[in-house]
Amino acid sequence: MQASTIHHSLDLVVRLIDTTTSAAVDERNVRFRMDGNPVRPVPRGNGTYVFLNKGRSDGELKIAVYGFEPCSLDIRYQELDKRMPVKEAFLIPSENAAGQQPVITLSGNLPGLTEIQAVCLSPAGCCISGFDERKRIMKLLKTHQTAMDHTYYGLIHADRQNYEPFEVVKELPDGSVKISKPLAEPFSANSPIARIVFGMAGEQGDYVLRVRDDAETLIYMIRYVVRGAAKFRTVDMHRAEELK
């Protein structure tokens, strides 16, 4: 009798991340729908789900996780690694979920708004000290022991009251990081770096941005895109007003 071999095709890896903390979401009450059809990926723990033998067709993946707002991802394989197609889903905690830490919500409607995110302006764990544009390597000055082990950060320009989002590709042994593309804006040495908290924007300009209520003063710089133009506002989230 010949031994049979079963081959599995790894088509997609989805990582569920709490955007307010950047921690993996371990909640087991999770449902996935691809283009409206239920799909059942294999859970691998630590908020990671593996899709096997589903094919690599672009589409809309909707994710429902207990304790978090519904999430929708556009899966575009040309944007993903061919060998290991990984997509991160940044989930926004629900306001009234049992067992969740308190959160603060900024929500409203601004016609033309298509994106919203923010960085916390509390003392930064690291700053930029230099950048090799050709190699896309960012040298860092760490004010305390901090790992750049997340993906999305903002380089804050205090003098211009804005920040440039960037994506970390790899953390290097010397403590520097390689980023996905060269920086587009000039920067000053020792400019602070902060992790990005992602909000959610609807098709009609509805938006939600939520952060953990873990300090008396919560100063955030909000970046929101209206009709293709990026705008910035610095607020204390305890007193934030609707965007304009």
VMD Tcl script that draws the C-alpha trace (Angstrom):
set ca {
  {0.00 0.00 0.00}
  {1.40 3.39 -0.97}
  {1.55 6.04 1.69}
  {-0.53 9.08 0.81}
  {0.73 12.60 1.38}
  {-1.57 15.48 2.28}
  {-0.42 18.92 1.23}
  {-1.76 22.09 2.80}
  {-1.53 25.52 1.23}
  {-0.90 28.38 3.63}
  {-3.00 31.18 2.16}
  {-3.30 33.77 4.92}
  {-2.28 34.49 8.51}
  {-4.37 36.97 10.52}
  {-3.17 38.42 13.82}
  {-5.74 40.00 16.13}
  {-4.30 42.97 18.05}
  {-5.88 45.28 20.62}
  {-5.01 48.64 19.09}
  {-5.14 50.45 22.45}
  {-2.41 48.25 24.00}
  {-0.86 46.45 21.00}
  {-1.39 43.17 22.89}
  {-2.57 40.01 21.14}
  {-6.31 39.33 21.48}
  {-6.83 35.87 22.97}
  {-10.65 35.99 23.07}
  {-11.97 32.68 21.65}
  {-15.39 33.97 20.61}
  {-14.29 34.96 17.10}
  {-16.10 34.71 13.75}
  {-14.74 35.31 10.25}
  {-16.56 35.95 6.98}
  {-14.83 36.27 3.61}
  {-16.92 38.13 1.03}
  {-20.00 37.32 3.11}
  {-19.28 33.59 3.49}
  {-18.32 32.04 6.87}
  {-14.72 30.75 6.98}
  {-13.00 28.76 9.71}
  {-9.28 29.42 10.05}
  {-7.12 27.34 12.38}
  {-6.38 29.09 15.72}
  {-2.70 29.03 16.62}
  {-2.89 30.90 19.91}
  {-1.72 34.38 20.86}
  {-4.38 35.93 18.62}
  {-3.10 34.22 15.45}
  {-5.34 32.46 12.91}
  {-4.14 30.48 9.89}
  {-6.16 30.06 6.69}
  {-5.35 26.85 4.84}
  {-6.43 25.73 1.36}
  {-8.82 28.66 0.82}
  {-7.07 30.04 -2.25}
  {-5.41 33.41 -2.64}
  {-8.20 35.57 -3.96}
  {-8.52 39.22 -2.96}
  {-11.58 40.07 -0.93}
  {-13.11 41.57 2.18}
  {-12.55 39.72 5.44}
  {-14.96 40.67 8.24}
  {-14.04 39.79 11.81}
  {-16.35 39.74 14.84}
  {-14.66 39.33 18.24}
  {-16.50 39.45 21.55}
  {-15.54 42.60 23.47}
  {-14.39 44.48 20.38}
  {-15.92 46.49 17.56}
  {-16.47 44.63 14.28}
  {-13.49 44.87 11.94}
  {-13.20 44.69 8.16}
  {-9.95 43.99 6.29}
  {-9.29 44.43 2.58}
  {-7.14 41.45 1.59}
  {-4.90 42.40 -1.33}
  {-2.29 39.74 -2.00}
  {-0.05 42.02 -4.04}
  {0.51 43.96 -0.81}
  {1.40 40.86 1.25}
  {4.51 38.70 1.49}
  {4.23 35.83 -1.01}
  {5.73 33.20 1.29}
  {4.08 34.35 4.52}
  {1.02 36.52 3.80}
  {0.32 38.11 7.18}
  {-2.42 40.66 7.86}
  {-2.79 42.43 11.21}
  {-6.29 43.31 12.43}
  {-6.21 46.21 14.89}
  {-9.32 45.82 17.03}
  {-11.02 48.60 18.99}
  {-12.33 47.54 22.42}
  {-16.06 47.91 23.00}
  {-17.07 50.47 25.60}
  {-19.17 48.14 27.76}
  {-17.52 44.75 27.36}
  {-17.34 42.81 30.63}
  {-13.84 42.54 32.05}
  {-12.35 45.27 29.89}
  {-10.39 48.17 31.32}
  {-12.10 51.58 31.07}
  {-11.77 53.37 27.74}
  {-12.37 56.88 26.42}
  {-14.11 57.38 23.09}
  {-13.87 60.16 20.55}
  {-16.57 59.73 17.91}
  {-18.58 61.81 15.47}
  {-19.16 62.48 11.81}
  {-17.00 64.54 9.49}
  {-17.93 64.38 5.78}
  {-14.96 63.26 3.69}
  {-13.06 61.67 6.58}
  {-11.51 58.35 5.51}
  {-8.81 57.60 8.13}
  {-8.18 58.30 11.80}
  {-5.33 57.32 14.12}
  {-3.34 58.82 16.99}
  {-0.13 58.68 19.02}
  {0.26 59.29 22.73}
  {2.46 62.25 23.66}
  {3.51 60.91 27.05}
  {7.30 60.63 27.56}
  {8.61 58.59 24.66}
  {10.48 55.33 25.10}
  {12.78 56.18 22.20}
  {13.75 58.92 19.78}
  {15.33 59.04 16.34}
  {19.05 59.80 16.22}
  {19.72 59.27 12.53}
  {18.43 57.73 9.31}
  {20.15 55.95 6.42}
  {17.82 56.71 3.52}
  {19.37 54.19 1.11}
  {19.19 51.28 3.56}
  {15.99 52.55 5.23}
  {17.62 52.04 8.63}
  {16.54 54.25 11.50}
  {18.98 54.72 14.36}
  {17.39 55.14 17.76}
  {18.15 56.72 21.09}
  {16.29 54.82 23.78}
  {15.45 56.75 26.92}
  {14.76 53.47 28.74}
  {14.75 49.78 27.88}
  {12.19 49.70 25.08}
  {11.80 47.20 22.26}
  {10.51 48.38 18.88}
  {8.65 45.10 18.52}
  {5.46 46.47 17.02}
  {4.86 47.44 13.40}
  {3.30 50.89 13.13}
  {4.80 54.00 14.71}
  {4.71 57.75 14.32}
  {7.78 60.03 14.19}
  {6.61 63.15 16.01}
  {7.58 66.62 14.77}
  {6.82 68.80 17.79}
  {7.76 72.03 15.98}
  {5.24 71.34 13.20}
  {2.60 69.74 15.43}
  {2.34 66.62 13.28}
  {3.88 63.19 12.87}
  {4.92 60.87 10.05}
  {3.59 57.31 10.23}
  {6.08 54.57 9.40}
  {6.18 50.78 9.36}
  {8.90 48.71 11.02}
  {10.08 45.77 8.92}
  {12.81 44.44 11.20}
  {14.45 45.24 14.54}
  {18.22 44.97 14.12}
  {20.73 43.60 16.67}
  {22.24 47.04 17.37}
  {18.83 48.40 18.42}
  {18.13 50.24 15.17}
  {15.20 49.32 12.92}
  {14.63 48.88 9.21}
  {11.46 50.52 7.93}
  {9.35 49.79 4.86}
  {10.21 52.94 2.89}
  {12.28 56.12 3.26}
  {11.00 58.93 5.43}
  {9.21 61.57 3.39}
  {9.58 64.50 5.79}
  {12.62 66.23 7.34}
  {13.16 65.51 11.02}
  {15.16 66.79 13.97}
  {17.49 64.54 15.91}
  {15.94 63.32 19.17}
  {12.40 63.64 17.82}
  {10.19 61.23 19.80}
  {8.61 58.06 18.41}
  {5.28 56.63 19.58}
  {3.17 53.60 18.72}
  {0.10 54.30 16.57}
  {-3.40 53.66 17.92}
  {-5.79 53.02 15.03}
  {-9.35 54.30 14.91}
  {-12.14 53.38 12.54}
  {-13.71 55.42 9.73}
  {-16.99 54.63 7.98}
  {-18.01 55.29 4.41}
  {-20.13 58.33 5.34}
  {-17.51 60.07 7.50}
  {-18.45 58.42 10.81}
  {-15.41 57.79 13.00}
  {-14.43 56.22 16.30}
  {-11.13 56.57 18.16}
  {-10.77 54.84 21.51}
  {-7.91 54.77 24.06}
  {-7.40 53.24 27.47}
  {-8.43 55.49 30.36}
  {-5.30 54.84 32.43}
  {-4.10 58.31 33.42}
  {-5.48 61.63 34.68}
  {-4.16 63.40 31.60}
  {-4.19 61.65 28.22}
  {-2.52 63.86 25.63}
  {-2.78 62.43 22.13}
  {-1.95 63.79 18.69}
  {-4.72 62.75 16.31}
  {-4.08 62.32 12.60}
  {-7.15 62.23 10.37}
  {-7.48 62.32 6.60}
  {-10.25 64.40 5.01}
  {-10.67 64.28 1.23}
  {-7.07 63.11 0.86}
  {-5.48 65.76 3.11}
  {-3.95 64.80 6.46}
  {-4.91 66.99 9.42}
  {-3.64 66.94 12.99}
  {-5.03 67.91 16.35}
  {-3.49 67.60 19.82}
  {-6.03 66.93 22.58}
  {-6.50 65.65 26.08}
  {-8.77 62.70 25.37}
  {-10.72 63.45 28.57}
  {-11.83 66.74 26.99}
  {-11.64 66.08 23.27}
  {-14.26 67.68 21.04}
  {-15.53 66.40 17.69}
  {-13.19 66.84 14.76}
  {-13.63 69.65 12.25}
}
mol new
graphics top color blue
foreach p $ca { graphics top sphere $p radius 0.5 }
foreach p [lrange $ca 0 end-1] q [lrange $ca 1 end] { graphics top cylinder $p $q radius 0.2 }
display resetview
